[in-house]
């Protein structure tokens, strides 16, 4: 967890001049951390979730420059290599970097969620995106009922958008 404290300032510097992106990854990080705490997720799994939540959209900046559009598919292709470089440079071991690489490459893919770290990241990203993208309540309810698995994530989504069953 010592390396984790280095990621926030590096990501803020990376997105210098783009407060929207900074706010986005900080909100995703906050929800991911809150879900971990409420679900009792600790140790290496919690660290991977928190790291991935901070770097999940790292590819957007390069995609904006490279393709003139922060396309979701492109960021999932370009982002993992950028996150690898950042994490290796600050001392993360290959095992953590490999898992974060996978999560960055799949954080907007809702099928085949293979582990708790992936589940929490998807939920945290959706909690932020649903608000930022003004997703309608019926669509939010469908995602909650078909994608969300953690009690905390479901509760946050239900309460935030006042979804009635």
ZIJODA-V220104 format. One record per residue. N is the residue number from 1. RES is the residue in one small letter. SS is DSSP state (~ for helix, > for strand, _ for the rest). PHI is phi in whole degrees, 0 to 359 (none if undefined). NEAR is the number of other ideal C-beta (glycine too) atoms within 10 Angstrom. Layout:
n=N res=RES ss=SS phi=PHI near=NEAR
n=N res=RES ss=SS phi=PHI near=NEAR
This chain:
n=1 res=x ss=_ phi=none near=10
n=2 res=x ss=_ phi=298 near=7
n=3 res=x ss=_ phi=289 near=14
n=4 res=x ss=~ phi=303 near=15
n=5 res=x ss=~ phi=297 near=9
n=6 res=x ss=~ phi=277 near=15
n=7 res=x ss=~ phi=288 near=22
n=8 res=x ss=~ phi=303 near=14
n=9 res=x ss=~ phi=297 near=9
n=10 res=x ss=~ phi=293 near=15
n=11 res=x ss=~ phi=289 near=19
n=12 res=x ss=~ phi=296 near=15
n=13 res=x ss=~ phi=295 near=9
n=14 res=x ss=~ phi=302 near=17
n=15 res=x ss=_ phi=263 near=19
n=16 res=x ss=_ phi=312 near=9
n=17 res=x ss=_ phi=86 near=6
n=18 res=x ss=_ phi=233 near=14
n=19 res=x ss=~ phi=299 near=10
n=20 res=x ss=~ phi=299 near=8
n=21 res=x ss=~ phi=292 near=20
n=22 res=x ss=~ phi=297 near=17
n=23 res=x ss=~ phi=299 near=13
n=24 res=x ss=~ phi=299 near=19
n=25 res=x ss=~ phi=292 near=24
n=26 res=x ss=~ phi=291 near=16
n=27 res=x ss=~ phi=291 near=18
n=28 res=x ss=~ phi=299 near=24
n=29 res=x ss=~ phi=301 near=24
n=30 res=x ss=~ phi=298 near=14
n=31 res=x ss=~ phi=293 near=24
n=32 res=x ss=~ phi=299 near=28
n=33 res=x ss=~ phi=297 near=17
n=34 res=x ss=~ phi=295 near=16
n=35 res=x ss=~ phi=298 near=26
n=36 res=x ss=~ phi=304 near=23
n=37 res=x ss=~ phi=297 near=12
n=38 res=x ss=~ phi=291 near=14
n=39 res=x ss=~ phi=272 near=17
n=40 res=x ss=_ phi=75 near=8
n=41 res=x ss=_ phi=275 near=21
n=42 res=x ss=_ phi=225 near=10
n=43 res=x ss=~ phi=66 near=8
n=44 res=x ss=~ phi=299 near=12
n=45 res=x ss=~ phi=297 near=15
n=46 res=x ss=~ phi=298 near=22
n=47 res=x ss=~ phi=296 near=19
n=48 res=x ss=~ phi=298 near=25
n=49 res=x ss=~ phi=299 near=26
n=50 res=x ss=~ phi=294 near=21
n=51 res=x ss=~ phi=298 near=28
n=52 res=x ss=~ phi=299 near=28
n=53 res=x ss=~ phi=295 near=30
n=54 res=x ss=~ phi=283 near=22
n=55 res=x ss=~ phi=252 near=26
n=56 res=x ss=_ phi=305 near=29
n=57 res=x ss=_ phi=255 near=25
n=58 res=x ss=_ phi=302 near=25
n=59 res=x ss=~ phi=285 near=25
n=60 res=x ss=~ phi=300 near=23
n=61 res=x ss=~ phi=297 near=18
n=62 res=x ss=~ phi=294 near=16
n=63 res=x ss=~ phi=292 near=22
n=64 res=x ss=~ phi=298 near=16
n=65 res=x ss=~ phi=284 near=9
n=66 res=x ss=~ phi=286 near=12
n=67 res=x ss=~ phi=247 near=13
n=68 res=x ss=_ phi=61 near=8
n=69 res=x ss=_ phi=195 near=11
n=70 res=x ss=_ phi=279 near=16
n=71 res=x ss=_ phi=296 near=16
n=72 res=x ss=~ phi=302 near=15
n=73 res=x ss=~ phi=296 near=10
n=74 res=x ss=~ phi=294 near=17
n=75 res=x ss=~ phi=294 near=26
n=76 res=x ss=~ phi=285 near=19
n=77 res=x ss=~ phi=273 near=13
n=78 res=x ss=~ phi=272 near=20
n=79 res=x ss=~ phi=297 near=24
n=80 res=x ss=~ phi=302 near=22
n=81 res=x ss=~ phi=294 near=15
n=82 res=x ss=~ phi=294 near=19
n=83 res=x ss=~ phi=295 near=25
n=84 res=x ss=~ phi=302 near=19
n=85 res=x ss=~ phi=300 near=12
n=86 res=x ss=~ phi=300 near=21
n=87 res=x ss=~ phi=291 near=24
n=88 res=x ss=~ phi=294 near=13
n=89 res=x ss=~ phi=294 near=10
n=90 res=x ss=_ phi=259 near=14
n=91 res=x ss=_ phi=103 near=10
n=92 res=x ss=_ phi=287 near=22
n=93 res=x ss=_ phi=280 near=10
n=94 res=x ss=~ phi=302 near=11
n=95 res=x ss=~ phi=298 near=10
n=96 res=x ss=~ phi=295 near=18
n=97 res=x ss=~ phi=299 near=19
n=98 res=x ss=~ phi=296 near=13
n=99 res=x ss=~ phi=290 near=19
n=100 res=x ss=~ phi=297 near=27
n=101 res=x ss=~ phi=307 near=20
n=102 res=x ss=~ phi=300 near=17
n=103 res=x ss=~ phi=294 near=24
n=104 res=x ss=~ phi=298 near=25
n=105 res=x ss=~ phi=286 near=19
n=106 res=x ss=~ phi=229 near=19
n=107 res=x ss=_ phi=294 near=24
n=108 res=x ss=_ phi=249 near=15
n=109 res=x ss=_ phi=254 near=12
n=110 res=x ss=_ phi=264 near=14
n=111 res=x ss=_ phi=265 near=6
n=112 res=x ss=_ phi=62 near=7
n=113 res=x ss=_ phi=294 near=17
n=114 res=x ss=_ phi=259 near=9
n=115 res=x ss=_ phi=196 near=12
n=116 res=x ss=~ phi=298 near=18
n=117 res=x ss=~ phi=298 near=26
n=118 res=x ss=~ phi=295 near=21
n=119 res=x ss=~ phi=301 near=19
n=120 res=x ss=~ phi=295 near=31
n=121 res=x ss=~ phi=298 near=27
n=122 res=x ss=~ phi=301 near=23
n=123 res=x ss=~ phi=295 near=25
n=124 res=x ss=~ phi=297 near=29
n=125 res=x ss=~ phi=297 near=22
n=126 res=x ss=~ phi=293 near=24
n=127 res=x ss=~ phi=304 near=24
n=128 res=x ss=~ phi=282 near=20
n=129 res=x ss=~ phi=296 near=16
n=130 res=x ss=~ phi=301 near=19
n=131 res=x ss=~ phi=285 near=13
n=132 res=x ss=~ phi=299 near=12
n=133 res=x ss=_ phi=263 near=9
n=134 res=x ss=_ phi=52 near=7
n=135 res=x ss=_ phi=292 near=15
n=136 res=x ss=_ phi=289 near=10
n=137 res=x ss=~ phi=300 near=12
n=138 res=x ss=~ phi=296 near=8
n=139 res=x ss=~ phi=294 near=11
n=140 res=x ss=~ phi=298 near=20
n=141 res=x ss=~ phi=298 near=16
n=142 res=x ss=~ phi=298 near=12
n=143 res=x ss=~ phi=296 near=17
n=144 res=x ss=~ phi=303 near=21
n=145 res=x ss=~ phi=281 near=12
n=146 res=x ss=~ phi=250 near=9
n=147 res=x ss=_ phi=249 near=17
n=148 res=x ss=_ phi=290 near=22
n=149 res=x ss=_ phi=237 near=14
n=150 res=x ss=_ phi=283 near=18
n=151 res=x ss=~ phi=297 near=11
n=152 res=x ss=~ phi=296 near=19
n=153 res=x ss=~ phi=300 near=25
n=154 res=x ss=~ phi=299 near=16
n=155 res=x ss=~ phi=296 near=14
n=156 res=x ss=~ phi=300 near=20
n=157 res=x ss=~ phi=294 near=22
n=158 res=x ss=~ phi=298 near=16
n=159 res=x ss=~ phi=290 near=9
n=160 res=x ss=~ phi=299 near=13
n=161 res=x ss=_ phi=257 near=17
n=162 res=x ss=_ phi=50 near=7
n=163 res=x ss=_ phi=277 near=15
n=164 res=x ss=_ phi=259 near=7
n=165 res=x ss=_ phi=274 near=6
